[in-house]
Amino acid sequence: MHRRVLTAGETAVLAMIQQGYGPQNSADSVFFTNAGEAVISVRASDGTSPLMANLSNLAAWRADGTISSDDELKSDWLRLANSQ
């Protein structure tokens, strides 16, 4: 699989993941699908993996308004209980 630089939107979603789940979720943990989508298996600080996040889709949906706010992205899609 090839690697590429994350887009600004993908980087913003990754930053939300890092804020909520910890810095262990780095760009080095991102893998790329055959279609070029950036995906990460999110790791919580306790070592569990609560979700798999497709950064490319989440960034696109946030940009086009499908996901209407950062709060919605954090609570509904990233399962972050406190979206502050």
CNS distance restraints for C-alpha pairs under 8 A (distance, minus, plus):
assign (resid   1 and name CA) (resid  32 and name CA) 6.52 0.50 0.50
assign (resid   1 and name CA) (resid  33 and name CA) 7.11 0.50 0.50
assign (resid   1 and name CA) (resid  34 and name CA) 6.73 0.50 0.50
assign (resid   2 and name CA) (resid  32 and name CA) 6.72 0.50 0.50
assign (resid   2 and name CA) (resid  36 and name CA) 7.86 0.50 0.50
assign (resid   3 and name CA) (resid  31 and name CA) 7.37 0.50 0.50
assign (resid   3 and name CA) (resid  32 and name CA) 6.47 0.50 0.50
assign (resid   6 and name CA) (resid  10 and name CA) 5.75 0.50 0.50
assign (resid   6 and name CA) (resid  11 and name CA) 5.94 0.50 0.50
assign (resid   6 and name CA) (resid  38 and name CA) 7.47 0.50 0.50
assign (resid   7 and name CA) (resid  11 and name CA) 6.08 0.50 0.50
assign (resid   8 and name CA) (resid  12 and name CA) 6.18 0.50 0.50
assign (resid   9 and name CA) (resid  13 and name CA) 6.38 0.50 0.50
assign (resid   9 and name CA) (resid  56 and name CA) 7.73 0.50 0.50
assign (resid   9 and name CA) (resid  59 and name CA) 4.84 0.50 0.50
assign (resid   9 and name CA) (resid  60 and name CA) 7.36 0.50 0.50
assign (resid   9 and name CA) (resid  63 and name CA) 7.67 0.50 0.50
assign (resid  10 and name CA) (resid  14 and name CA) 6.15 0.50 0.50
assign (resid  10 and name CA) (resid  38 and name CA) 7.58 0.50 0.50
assign (resid  10 and name CA) (resid  55 and name CA) 5.09 0.50 0.50
assign (resid  10 and name CA) (resid  56 and name CA) 5.78 0.50 0.50
assign (resid  10 and name CA) (resid  58 and name CA) 7.66 0.50 0.50
assign (resid  10 and name CA) (resid  59 and name CA) 5.41 0.50 0.50
assign (resid  11 and name CA) (resid  15 and name CA) 6.10 0.50 0.50
assign (resid  12 and name CA) (resid  16 and name CA) 6.46 0.50 0.50
assign (resid  12 and name CA) (resid  59 and name CA) 7.76 0.50 0.50
assign (resid  13 and name CA) (resid  17 and name CA) 6.38 0.50 0.50
assign (resid  13 and name CA) (resid  55 and name CA) 6.31 0.50 0.50
assign (resid  13 and name CA) (resid  58 and name CA) 7.25 0.50 0.50
assign (resid  13 and name CA) (resid  59 and name CA) 6.48 0.50 0.50
assign (resid  14 and name CA) (resid  18 and name CA) 6.15 0.50 0.50
assign (resid  14 and name CA) (resid  25 and name CA) 7.67 0.50 0.50
assign (resid  14 and name CA) (resid  26 and name CA) 7.70 0.50 0.50
assign (resid  14 and name CA) (resid  27 and name CA) 7.68 0.50 0.50
assign (resid  14 and name CA) (resid  55 and name CA) 7.07 0.50 0.50
assign (resid  15 and name CA) (resid  19 and name CA) 6.07 0.50 0.50
assign (resid  16 and name CA) (resid  20 and name CA) 6.16 0.50 0.50
assign (resid  16 and name CA) (resid  74 and name CA) 7.25 0.50 0.50
assign (resid  17 and name CA) (resid  21 and name CA) 5.63 0.50 0.50
assign (resid  17 and name CA) (resid  22 and name CA) 7.14 0.50 0.50
assign (resid  17 and name CA) (resid  25 and name CA) 7.13 0.50 0.50
assign (resid  17 and name CA) (resid  42 and name CA) 7.54 0.50 0.50
assign (resid  17 and name CA) (resid  78 and name CA) 7.26 0.50 0.50
assign (resid  18 and name CA) (resid  22 and name CA) 4.48 0.50 0.50
assign (resid  18 and name CA) (resid  23 and name CA) 4.94 0.50 0.50
assign (resid  18 and name CA) (resid  24 and name CA) 7.34 0.50 0.50
assign (resid  18 and name CA) (resid  25 and name CA) 5.76 0.50 0.50
assign (resid  18 and name CA) (resid  26 and name CA) 7.42 0.50 0.50
assign (resid  19 and name CA) (resid  23 and name CA) 7.33 0.50 0.50
assign (resid  20 and name CA) (resid  80 and name CA) 6.40 0.50 0.50
assign (resid  21 and name CA) (resid  25 and name CA) 7.45 0.50 0.50
assign (resid  21 and name CA) (resid  42 and name CA) 7.57 0.50 0.50
assign (resid  21 and name CA) (resid  43 and name CA) 6.75 0.50 0.50
assign (resid  21 and name CA) (resid  44 and name CA) 4.97 0.50 0.50
assign (resid  21 and name CA) (resid  45 and name CA) 6.33 0.50 0.50
assign (resid  22 and name CA) (resid  43 and name CA) 7.85 0.50 0.50
assign (resid  22 and name CA) (resid  44 and name CA) 6.68 0.50 0.50
assign (resid  22 and name CA) (resid  45 and name CA) 6.21 0.50 0.50
assign (resid  24 and name CA) (resid  43 and name CA) 7.06 0.50 0.50
assign (resid  24 and name CA) (resid  45 and name CA) 7.79 0.50 0.50
assign (resid  25 and name CA) (resid  29 and name CA) 6.14 0.50 0.50
assign (resid  25 and name CA) (resid  40 and name CA) 7.88 0.50 0.50
assign (resid  25 and name CA) (resid  42 and name CA) 6.30 0.50 0.50
assign (resid  25 and name CA) (resid  43 and name CA) 6.36 0.50 0.50
assign (resid  26 and name CA) (resid  30 and name CA) 7.20 0.50 0.50
assign (resid  29 and name CA) (resid  40 and name CA) 6.28 0.50 0.50
assign (resid  29 and name CA) (resid  41 and name CA) 7.63 0.50 0.50
assign (resid  30 and name CA) (resid  38 and name CA) 6.27 0.50 0.50
assign (resid  30 and name CA) (resid  39 and name CA) 5.53 0.50 0.50
assign (resid  30 and name CA) (resid  40 and name CA) 4.69 0.50 0.50
assign (resid  30 and name CA) (resid  41 and name CA) 7.66 0.50 0.50
assign (resid  31 and name CA) (resid  38 and name CA) 5.82 0.50 0.50
assign (resid  31 and name CA) (resid  39 and name CA) 5.40 0.50 0.50
assign (resid  31 and name CA) (resid  40 and name CA) 6.30 0.50 0.50
assign (resid  32 and name CA) (resid  36 and name CA) 5.42 0.50 0.50
assign (resid  32 and name CA) (resid  37 and name CA) 5.30 0.50 0.50
assign (resid  32 and name CA) (resid  38 and name CA) 4.71 0.50 0.50
assign (resid  32 and name CA) (resid  39 and name CA) 6.04 0.50 0.50
assign (resid  33 and name CA) (resid  37 and name CA) 5.23 0.50 0.50
assign (resid  33 and name CA) (resid  38 and name CA) 6.74 0.50 0.50
assign (resid  33 and name CA) (resid  39 and name CA) 7.36 0.50 0.50
assign (resid  37 and name CA) (resid  54 and name CA) 7.04 0.50 0.50
assign (resid  37 and name CA) (resid  55 and name CA) 7.39 0.50 0.50
assign (resid  37 and name CA) (resid  56 and name CA) 5.43 0.50 0.50
assign (resid  37 and name CA) (resid  57 and name CA) 7.70 0.50 0.50
assign (resid  38 and name CA) (resid  54 and name CA) 5.97 0.50 0.50
assign (resid  38 and name CA) (resid  55 and name CA) 5.37 0.50 0.50
assign (resid  38 and name CA) (resid  56 and name CA) 5.42 0.50 0.50
assign (resid  39 and name CA) (resid  52 and name CA) 7.14 0.50 0.50
assign (resid  39 and name CA) (resid  53 and name CA) 5.63 0.50 0.50
assign (resid  39 and name CA) (resid  54 and name CA) 4.32 0.50 0.50
assign (resid  39 and name CA) (resid  55 and name CA) 5.54 0.50 0.50
assign (resid  39 and name CA) (resid  56 and name CA) 7.31 0.50 0.50
assign (resid  40 and name CA) (resid  52 and name CA) 5.77 0.50 0.50
assign (resid  40 and name CA) (resid  53 and name CA) 5.37 0.50 0.50
assign (resid  40 and name CA) (resid  54 and name CA) 6.56 0.50 0.50
assign (resid  40 and name CA) (resid  55 and name CA) 7.30 0.50 0.50
assign (resid  41 and name CA) (resid  49 and name CA) 6.64 0.50 0.50
assign (resid  41 and name CA) (resid  51 and name CA) 6.24 0.50 0.50
assign (resid  41 and name CA) (resid  52 and name CA) 4.38 0.50 0.50
assign (resid  41 and name CA) (resid  53 and name CA) 6.39 0.50 0.50
assign (resid  42 and name CA) (resid  49 and name CA) 5.54 0.50 0.50
assign (resid  42 and name CA) (resid  50 and name CA) 6.44 0.50 0.50
assign (resid  42 and name CA) (resid  51 and name CA) 5.59 0.50 0.50
assign (resid  42 and name CA) (resid  52 and name CA) 5.77 0.50 0.50
assign (resid  42 and name CA) (resid  53 and name CA) 6.94 0.50 0.50
assign (resid  43 and name CA) (resid  47 and name CA) 5.94 0.50 0.50
assign (resid  43 and name CA) (resid  48 and name CA) 5.76 0.50 0.50
assign (resid  43 and name CA) (resid  49 and name CA) 4.59 0.50 0.50
assign (resid  43 and name CA) (resid  50 and name CA) 6.77 0.50 0.50
assign (resid  43 and name CA) (resid  51 and name CA) 7.89 0.50 0.50
assign (resid  44 and name CA) (resid  48 and name CA) 5.41 0.50 0.50
assign (resid  44 and name CA) (resid  49 and name CA) 6.07 0.50 0.50
assign (resid  44 and name CA) (resid  50 and name CA) 6.92 0.50 0.50
assign (resid  51 and name CA) (resid  78 and name CA) 7.60 0.50 0.50
assign (resid  53 and name CA) (resid  58 and name CA) 7.81 0.50 0.50
assign (resid  53 and name CA) (resid  78 and name CA) 7.57 0.50 0.50
assign (resid  54 and name CA) (resid  58 and name CA) 6.26 0.50 0.50
assign (resid  55 and name CA) (resid  59 and name CA) 5.91 0.50 0.50
assign (resid  56 and name CA) (resid  60 and name CA) 6.18 0.50 0.50
assign (resid  57 and name CA) (resid  61 and name CA) 6.02 0.50 0.50
assign (resid  58 and name CA) (resid  62 and name CA) 6.06 0.50 0.50
assign (resid  58 and name CA) (resid  67 and name CA) 7.93 0.50 0.50
assign (resid  58 and name CA) (resid  73 and name CA) 7.81 0.50 0.50
assign (resid  59 and name CA) (resid  63 and name CA) 6.11 0.50 0.50
assign (resid  60 and name CA) (resid  64 and name CA) 6.16 0.50 0.50
assign (resid  61 and name CA) (resid  65 and name CA) 6.01 0.50 0.50
assign (resid  61 and name CA) (resid  66 and name CA) 4.85 0.50 0.50
assign (resid  61 and name CA) (resid  67 and name CA) 5.44 0.50 0.50
assign (resid  62 and name CA) (resid  66 and name CA) 6.08 0.50 0.50
assign (resid  62 and name CA) (resid  67 and name CA) 4.71 0.50 0.50
assign (resid  62 and name CA) (resid  68 and name CA) 6.43 0.50 0.50
assign (resid  62 and name CA) (resid  69 and name CA) 7.03 0.50 0.50
assign (resid  62 and name CA) (resid  70 and name CA) 7.67 0.50 0.50
assign (resid  62 and name CA) (resid  73 and name CA) 7.54 0.50 0.50
assign (resid  63 and name CA) (resid  67 and name CA) 7.88 0.50 0.50
assign (resid  65 and name CA) (resid  69 and name CA) 7.82 0.50 0.50
assign (resid  67 and name CA) (resid  72 and name CA) 6.55 0.50 0.50
assign (resid  67 and name CA) (resid  73 and name CA) 6.32 0.50 0.50
assign (resid  68 and name CA) (resid  72 and name CA) 6.64 0.50 0.50
assign (resid  68 and name CA) (resid  73 and name CA) 7.89 0.50 0.50
assign (resid  69 and name CA) (resid  73 and name CA) 6.35 0.50 0.50
assign (resid  70 and name CA) (resid  74 and name CA) 6.08 0.50 0.50
assign (resid  71 and name CA) (resid  75 and name CA) 6.05 0.50 0.50
assign (resid  71 and name CA) (resid  83 and name CA) 5.65 0.50 0.50
assign (resid  71 and name CA) (resid  84 and name CA) 7.77 0.50 0.50
assign (resid  72 and name CA) (resid  76 and name CA) 5.43 0.50 0.50
assign (resid  72 and name CA) (resid  77 and name CA) 7.14 0.50 0.50
assign (resid  73 and name CA) (resid  77 and name CA) 5.07 0.50 0.50
assign (resid  73 and name CA) (resid  78 and name CA) 6.28 0.50 0.50
assign (resid  74 and name CA) (resid  78 and name CA) 4.85 0.50 0.50
assign (resid  74 and name CA) (resid  79 and name CA) 6.23 0.50 0.50
assign (resid  74 and name CA) (resid  80 and name CA) 5.39 0.50 0.50
assign (resid  74 and name CA) (resid  81 and name CA) 7.95 0.50 0.50
assign (resid  74 and name CA) (resid  83 and name CA) 5.76 0.50 0.50
assign (resid  75 and name CA) (resid  79 and name CA) 4.93 0.50 0.50
assign (resid  75 and name CA) (resid  80 and name CA) 4.90 0.50 0.50
assign (resid  75 and name CA) (resid  81 and name CA) 5.89 0.50 0.50
assign (resid  75 and name CA) (resid  82 and name CA) 7.35 0.50 0.50
assign (resid  75 and name CA) (resid  83 and name CA) 6.06 0.50 0.50
assign (resid  76 and name CA) (resid  80 and name CA) 7.74 0.50 0.50
